[in-house]
Amino acid sequence: MHFVLVVLTIALMGRLAYLMIFQSEFLQGKADDLHSRERSIKARRGYIYDRNGVAIAVNKPVNTISVIHNQVEDPERVATILAQELDMDYEFVRKKVDNRVALERIRTNVDREVADRIREYNLPGVAIDEDYKRWYPYGNLASHVIGFTGSDNQGIIGLEVIYEEYLKGILGKILTVTDARGIEIENTAEARIEPVDGNHLITTLDVNIQKYAEQALDKVLKGKNAKRGSIIIMNPQNGEIYAMVNIPDFDLNEPFKLYYDPGEVSSEERQNLLNQMWRNYAINDTYEPGSTFKIITAAAALEEKVVDLNDTFSCPGHRIVEDRIIRCHQSRGHGVQSFLQGVQNSCNPVFMDIAARMGVDTFYGYYEKFGLFEKTGIDLPGEAVAIMHKKDNIGPVELATMSFGQSFQITPLQLVRAASAAINGGELVTPHLGVEVVNSQGQTIEKFDYSKTKNAISSEVSNTMSMMLESVVSEGTGRRTYLPGYRIGGKTATSEKLPRRSNKYISSFIGFAPADNPQVIALVLVDEPEGIYYGGTVGAPVIKEVFENILPYMGIEPRYTEMDFSQFPVGGVNVPDLMGKTIKEAKAELKEYSFELEILGNGENIIEQFPLPGEYINKDSKLILYAE
């Protein structure tokens, strides 16, 4: 018996020594867990700034209201007051209050004024913690680019998600001591671990350029009752994105509110609608670029020396390729013209001919040189890739249609990048928005570098392309982009959407300035405009309006030439409203103007005009009336 007691005593002493010596840290941690409550403190998310230091994503101080179940003394009173002050359903709040968990969050992003009122009730068991809510001072501005955060303050789309690791910061903690029942012990101090604020992101965006672009696009979309539209404005020399506009857009402060009322829909349908609303179709969607792609075809042909500016071509209004008749947009044809005139006229047969001279292998190789088989590398999520023919599947018909931008699809940004290489000396730049990350003291944490690929084409061919595209604006299909005092180059496009003969089009124009030293390039797409849909008529005036505003703003001063004062006189007029009038009435009213008049359709009454009523244009511009 004594032996058994001795053995038990030794075993107990050994166990006690083991627990006190070897397990002390583990058991102390268990005790701390039992007697402590931990609440997180959100870190302030870093700001996002435009290139001029204007804040476009900031923080708004708010509070989080939570309930610590074991400390609640009067559940009914707590639930009643919280439901009243937070404008919530009582039964929903009461269920949360009665939930037997250590900490139950009732609501986040509560305004300071509301939180202060709740504090005055001095409710045991109710925790009110400081918090921060993301706030976007400009609402809808660049919504698809900036992106937004969720209730946990984590980025969901746009720059907010791409630069999450820099912006988010590190959470802090509040630690309180409780007894075994979880009730806070009085007269014990809270332990507090302060949060570490996130760093700030400096971007290439320019708030003013973005506003100008949004206003111009919104006006044409409303005037043409179009489905949607996009504008990209970039520095072609280095890939800095000054503006990226998609309309319809959405309010970044209410990102889960659809821009229209869809009526009764399922939660899955609603989420699909939100996903569509959040799509940045300047980079997430592909389309057939149409005649804007002729920039690439022309550059490749000049680089391969299969054509020069004075080569002549005949355009009877179509080309017969194998068993297919492929038409020019000018059904009666352009007749005999030089290559330069073919570019100015955007003549499809000219481009079919030069693509045939290059052949499939050579032409296909320039798709790679101009970056069309790869993503642009922009620092935004969800960038799409081009939809291309396999080289082995390209026959004469495919080659002909590819030469003028049909039968394949690219993203709008891929086109801007490729066109930039055609005019900047042959360099393929990386479009981007992020410049650097700085801390709260303004010290640089990281500066971003972006690659360039040289020799897509030679600088000599690039200079020739700039000259040719400038002539498109001064003498060709892009005349409605002409601005006195500025050398502007560009290319129009009217892309027929699939399925063919659906009478749905994308009107577009890509322009750059100054033509002799390009500092800005801009692309506009107007999707499904009603009535007149030509790129030179619908898209070109949009870029003109954008350049009219941003070129002086960017410090690019006008340099007037003799042509500015003769062929295109300085001065303008407001376009009269001719909608609903007869052709005869319109002609009588236009006698006091010097417009060049073009009438489309065989009807008597005018159902559409372009430029739109009230627009301020050069007094010798063309006015198109549509009567059908």
Secondary structure by P-SEA (a helix, b strand, c coil): caaaaaaaaaaaaaaaaaaaccaaaaaaaaaaaaabbbbbbbcccbbbbcccccccbbbbbbbbbbbcccccccaaaaaaaaaaaacccaaaaaaaaacccccccccccccaaaaaaaaaaccccbbbbbbbbbbbcccccccccccccccccccccccccccccccccbbbbbbbbbcccccccccbbbbbbbbbbbbbbbccccaaaaaaaaaaaaaaaaaacccccbbbbbccccccccccccccccccccccccccccccccaaaaaaaaaaaaccccccccccccccaaaaaaaaaaaaccccccbbbbbccccccccbbbbcccccccccccaaaaaaaccaaaaaaaaaaacaaaaaaaaaaacccccccccccbbbbbbccccccccaaaaaaaaacccbbbcaaaaaaaaaaacccccbbbbbcccccccccccccbbbbbbbbcccccaaaaaaaaaaaaaaaacccccccccccccccbbbbbbbcccccccbbbbbcccccccccccbbbbbbbcccccccccccccaaaaaaaaacccccccbbbbbccccccccccccccccccccccaaaaaaaaccccccccccccccccccccccccccccccbbbbbbcc
